[in-house]
């Protein structure tokens, strides 16, 4: 493969990352786990459930949109 520059970084950037799929995603959770189906699984928790928060915000927006409140 032809290189554009003589930089060693160019060769490094064209390589595939080591580890592959097994290190890029956390393992699957069983359906009984409280975080099952959460889009933020694998990221650190901050003391509240992101899934519940987004559902609450969606519900609140819909309610405010229907009543015209802010």
DSSP file (Angstrom, degrees, kcal/mol; ACC not computed):
  #  RESIDUE AA STRUCTURE BP1 BP2  ACC     N-H-->O    O-->H-N    N-H-->O    O-->H-N    TCO  KAPPA ALPHA  PHI   PSI    X-CA   Y-CA   Z-CA
    1    1 A X              0   0    0      0, 0.0     2,-0.2     0, 0.0     0, 0.0   0.000 360.0 360.0 360.0 135.4    0.0    0.0    0.0
    2    2 A X        -     0   0    0      2,-0.0     2,-0.3     1,-0.0     0, 0.0  -0.541 360.0-146.3 -77.9 137.3    1.3    3.4   -0.9
    3    3 A X        -     0   0    0     -2,-0.2     3,-0.1     1,-0.1    -1,-0.0  -0.774   9.1-148.5-101.6 148.3    2.0    5.9    1.9
    4    4 A X  S    S+     0   0    0     -2,-0.3     2,-0.2     3,-0.1    -1,-0.1   0.793  82.0  16.0 -82.9 -31.4    1.5    9.6    1.5
    5    5 A X  S    S-     0   0    0      2,-0.2    -1,-0.0     1,-0.0    -2,-0.0  -0.790  72.2-118.4-133.2 175.4    4.2   10.5    4.0
    6    6 A X        +     0   0    0     -2,-0.2     2,-0.1    -3,-0.1     5,-0.0   0.254  69.8 129.4 -96.5  10.3    7.2    8.9    5.7
    7    7 A X    >>  -     0   0    0      1,-0.1     4,-0.8     2,-0.0     3,-0.6  -0.423  58.8-143.0 -69.0 136.1    5.7    9.5    9.1
    8    8 A X  H 3> S+     0   0    0      1,-0.2     4,-1.7     2,-0.2    -1,-0.1   0.744  99.6  65.9 -68.6 -21.3    5.5    6.5   11.4
    9    9 A X  H 3> S+     0   0    0      1,-0.2     4,-2.5     2,-0.2    -1,-0.2   0.817  92.2  60.1 -70.4 -29.5    2.1    7.7   12.6
   10   10 A X  H <> S+     0   0    0     -3,-0.6     4,-1.1     2,-0.2    -1,-0.2   0.922 106.8  45.6 -63.4 -43.7    0.6    7.2    9.2
   11   11 A X  H  X S+     0   0    0     -4,-0.8     4,-0.5     1,-0.2     3,-0.4   0.901 113.1  51.1 -64.5 -40.6    1.4    3.5    9.4
   12   12 A X  H >< S+     0   0    0     -4,-1.7     3,-0.9     1,-0.2    -2,-0.2   0.890 107.8  52.3 -64.6 -39.4    0.1    3.3   12.9
   13   13 A X  H 3< S+     0   0    0     -4,-2.5    -1,-0.2     1,-0.2    -2,-0.2   0.720 104.5  56.0 -73.3 -19.6   -3.2    5.0   12.0
   14   14 A X  H 3< S+     0   0    0     -4,-1.1    -1,-0.2    -3,-0.4    -2,-0.2   0.577  90.2  94.6 -87.8  -8.4   -4.0    2.6    9.2
   15   15 A X  S << S-     0   0    0     -3,-0.9     2,-0.2    -4,-0.5     3,-0.1  -0.462  83.0-109.1 -79.0 153.9   -3.7   -0.5   11.5
   16   16 A X        -     0   0    0     -2,-0.1    -1,-0.1     1,-0.1    -2,-0.1  -0.570  41.8-100.4 -76.5 145.3   -6.7   -2.0   13.2
   17   17 A X        -     0   0    0     -2,-0.2     3,-0.4     1,-0.1     2,-0.2  -0.360  39.2-110.8 -66.0 147.1   -7.0   -1.5   16.9
   18   18 A X  S    S+     0   0    0      1,-0.2     2,-0.1    -3,-0.1    -1,-0.1  -0.487  95.1  36.3 -76.2 148.2   -5.9   -4.4   19.1
   19   19 A X  S >  S-     0   0    0     -2,-0.2     3,-0.6     3,-0.0     4,-0.2  -0.282  83.1-158.9 107.3 -46.7   -8.5   -6.3   21.0
   20   20 A X  T >>  -     0   0    0     -3,-0.4     3,-0.9     1,-0.2     4,-0.7  -0.310  54.3 -20.4  72.6-152.5  -11.4   -6.1   18.6
   21   21 A X  H >> S+     0   0    0      1,-0.2     4,-1.1     2,-0.2     3,-0.6   0.823 125.5  66.3 -65.9 -34.8  -15.0   -6.6   19.5
   22   22 A X  H <4 S+     0   0    0     -3,-0.6    -1,-0.2     1,-0.3    -2,-0.2   0.764 109.5  37.4 -64.9 -23.2  -14.6   -8.4   22.8
   23   23 A X  H <4 S+     0   0    0     -3,-0.9    -1,-0.3    -4,-0.2    -2,-0.2   0.586 107.4  65.2-100.1 -11.4  -13.0   -5.3   24.4
   24   24 A X  H << S+     0   0    0     -4,-0.7     2,-0.4    -3,-0.6    -2,-0.2   0.725 104.3  39.4 -86.1 -20.5  -15.2   -2.6   22.7
   25   25 A X  S  < S-     0   0    0     -4,-1.1    -1,-0.1     3,-0.0     3,-0.1  -0.960  80.3-119.1-129.1 145.9  -18.5   -3.6   24.3
   26   26 A X        -     0   0    0     -2,-0.4     3,-0.1    15,-0.2    -3,-0.0  -0.387  47.6 -87.4 -72.9 162.0  -19.5   -4.8   27.8
   27   27 A X        -     0   0    0      1,-0.1    -1,-0.1    -2,-0.1     2,-0.1  -0.263  52.4 -90.4 -68.0 158.6  -21.0   -8.2   28.1
   28   28 A X        -     0   0    0     -3,-0.1     2,-0.3     1,-0.1    -1,-0.1  -0.346  38.0-132.3 -70.8 149.4  -24.8   -8.6   27.8
   29   29 A X        -     0   0    0     -3,-0.1     2,-0.1     6,-0.1    -1,-0.1  -0.735  20.0-111.1-100.2 150.0  -27.1   -8.3   30.8
   30   30 A X    >   -     0   0    0     -2,-0.3     3,-2.1     1,-0.1     6,-0.2  -0.467  33.5-110.1 -72.6 154.3  -29.8  -10.8   31.7
   31   31 A X  T 3  S+     0   0    0      1,-0.3     5,-0.1    -2,-0.1    -1,-0.1   0.700 115.9  63.5 -59.1 -19.5  -33.4   -9.4   31.4
   32   32 A X  T 3  S+     0   0    0      3,-0.1    -1,-0.3     2,-0.0     2,-0.2   0.612  80.0 102.3 -80.9 -11.1  -33.8   -9.4   35.2
   33   33 A X  S X  S-     0   0    0     -3,-2.1     3,-1.7     1,-0.1    -4,-0.1  -0.489  77.2-130.0 -73.8 140.7  -31.0   -6.8   35.6
   34   34 A X  T 3  S+     0   0    0      1,-0.3    -1,-0.1    -2,-0.2    -3,-0.0   0.762 107.9  50.7 -63.6 -24.2  -32.1   -3.2   36.3
   35   35 A X  T >  S+     0   0    0      2,-0.1     3,-2.1     3,-0.1    -1,-0.3   0.350  78.0 132.7 -94.2   6.4  -29.9   -1.8   33.6
   36   36 A X  T <  S+     0   0    0     -3,-1.7     3,-0.1     1,-0.3    -6,-0.0  -0.394  79.0   9.8 -61.4 125.7  -31.1   -4.3   30.9
   37   37 A X  T 3  S+     0   0    0      1,-0.3     2,-0.3    -2,-0.2    -1,-0.3   0.438  91.2 141.9  86.3   0.2  -31.9   -2.4   27.7
   38   38 A X    X   -     0   0    0     -3,-2.1     3,-1.2     1,-0.1    -1,-0.3  -0.581  49.1-145.0 -77.2 134.6  -30.4    0.9   28.9
   39   39 A X  T 3  S+     0   0    0     -2,-0.3    -1,-0.1     1,-0.2    -3,-0.0   0.656  98.0  56.2 -72.7 -15.5  -28.5    2.8   26.2
   40   40 A X  T >  S+     0   0    0     -5,-0.1     3,-2.1     2,-0.1    -1,-0.2   0.272  73.9 135.7 -99.3  10.3  -25.9    4.0   28.7
   41   41 A X  T <   +     0   0    0     -3,-1.2   -15,-0.2     1,-0.3     3,-0.1  -0.377  67.7  31.7 -62.0 133.7  -24.9    0.6   29.9
   42   42 A X  T 3  S+     0   0    0      1,-0.5     2,-0.3   -17,-0.1    -1,-0.3   0.158  99.5  97.7 102.5 -15.8  -21.1    0.3   30.2
   43   43 A X  S <  S-     0   0    0     -3,-2.1    -1,-0.5     1,-0.1    -3,-0.0  -0.724  89.9 -87.5 -97.9 154.7  -20.7    3.9   31.1
   44   44 A X        -     0   0    0     -2,-0.3     2,-0.2    -3,-0.1    -1,-0.1  -0.348  41.0-124.3 -65.2 139.5  -20.3    4.9   34.7
   45   45 A X        -     0   0    0      1,-0.1     4,-0.1     2,-0.1    -1,-0.1  -0.527  12.5-156.8 -79.2 150.1  -23.5    5.6   36.6
   46   46 A X        -     0   0    0      2,-0.6    -1,-0.1    -2,-0.2     3,-0.1   0.168  59.9 -77.9-115.8  16.3  -23.9    8.9   38.3
   47   47 A X  S    S+     0   0    0      1,-0.3     2,-0.3     0, 0.0    -2,-0.1   0.360 108.9  64.1 107.3  -5.3  -26.4    8.0   41.0
   48   48 A X  S    S-     0   0    0      0, 0.0    -2,-0.6     0, 0.0     2,-0.5  -0.972  86.4 -99.5-144.9 160.9  -29.6    8.0   38.9
   49   49 A X     >  -     0   0    0     -2,-0.3     4,-2.1     1,-0.2     5,-0.1  -0.697  20.6-157.0 -86.4 122.2  -31.0    5.9   36.1
   50   50 A X  H  > S+     0   0    0     -2,-0.5     4,-2.7     1,-0.2     5,-0.2   0.855  93.8  56.2 -64.7 -35.4  -30.7    7.6   32.7
   51   51 A X  H  > S+     0   0    0      1,-0.2     4,-1.9     2,-0.2    -1,-0.2   0.916 109.4  45.0 -65.0 -43.2  -33.5    5.6   31.3
   52   52 A X  H  > S+     0   0    0      2,-0.2     4,-2.3     1,-0.2    -1,-0.2   0.890 113.1  51.7 -67.1 -38.3  -35.9    6.7   34.0
   53   53 A X  H  X S+     0   0    0     -4,-2.1     4,-2.7     2,-0.2    -2,-0.2   0.926 110.1  47.2 -64.4 -45.4  -34.7   10.3   33.6
   54   54 A X  H  X S+     0   0    0     -4,-2.7     4,-2.3     1,-0.2    -1,-0.2   0.874 112.2  50.6 -66.8 -35.1  -35.3   10.4   29.8
   55   55 A X  H  X S+     0   0    0     -4,-1.9     4,-2.3    -5,-0.2    -1,-0.2   0.909 111.6  48.3 -65.8 -41.0  -38.7    8.8   30.2
   56   56 A X  H  X S+     0   0    0     -4,-2.3     4,-2.5     2,-0.2    -2,-0.2   0.922 112.6  47.9 -64.8 -44.3  -39.6   11.5   32.8
   57   57 A X  H  X S+     0   0    0     -4,-2.7     4,-2.6     2,-0.2    -2,-0.2   0.905 111.9  49.8 -63.4 -41.7  -38.4   14.3   30.5
   58   58 A X  H  X S+     0   0    0     -4,-2.3     4,-2.3     2,-0.2    -1,-0.2   0.917 112.5  47.5 -62.2 -43.8  -40.3   12.9   27.5
   59   59 A X  H  X S+     0   0    0     -4,-2.3     4,-2.3     2,-0.2    -2,-0.2   0.909 112.6  49.1 -63.6 -42.5  -43.4   12.6   29.6
   60   60 A X  H  X S+     0   0    0     -4,-2.5     4,-2.8     2,-0.2     5,-0.2   0.908 110.6  49.8 -65.4 -42.4  -43.0   16.2   30.9
   61   61 A X  H  X S+     0   0    0     -4,-2.6     4,-2.5     2,-0.2    -1,-0.2   0.919 111.8  48.4 -61.9 -43.6  -42.4   17.6   27.4
   62   62 A X  H  X S+     0   0    0     -4,-2.3     4,-2.0     2,-0.2    -2,-0.2   0.907 112.9  48.0 -63.6 -41.0  -45.5   15.9   26.1
   63   63 A X  H  X S+     0   0    0     -4,-2.3     4,-1.9     2,-0.2     6,-0.3   0.927 114.3  45.6 -65.6 -45.4  -47.6   17.2   29.0
   64   64 A X  H  X>S+     0   0    0     -4,-2.8     4,-1.8     1,-0.2     5,-0.6   0.853 111.4  53.4 -66.5 -34.6  -46.3   20.7   28.6
   65   65 A X  H  <5S+     0   0    0     -4,-2.5    -1,-0.2    -5,-0.2    -2,-0.2   0.891 109.8  47.8 -67.1 -39.1  -46.8   20.6   24.9
   66   66 A X  H  <5S+     0   0    0     -4,-2.0    -2,-0.2     1,-0.2    -1,-0.2   0.883 120.7  36.0 -68.8 -38.9  -50.4   19.6   25.3
   67   67 A X  H  <5S-     0   0    0     -4,-1.9    -2,-0.2    -5,-0.1    -1,-0.2   0.644 103.8-125.0 -90.9 -15.3  -51.2   22.2   27.9
   68   68 A X  T  <5 +     0   0    0     -4,-1.8    -3,-0.2     1,-0.2    -4,-0.1   0.550  62.8 139.3  82.0   7.2  -49.0   25.0   26.4
   69   69 A X      <       0   0    0     -5,-0.6    -1,-0.2    -6,-0.3    -2,-0.1  -0.292 360.0 360.0 -76.5 166.4  -47.1   25.5   29.7
   70   70 A X              0   0    0     -3,-0.1    -1,-0.1    -2,-0.0    -6,-0.1   0.322 360.0 360.0-124.3 360.0  -43.4   26.0   30.0
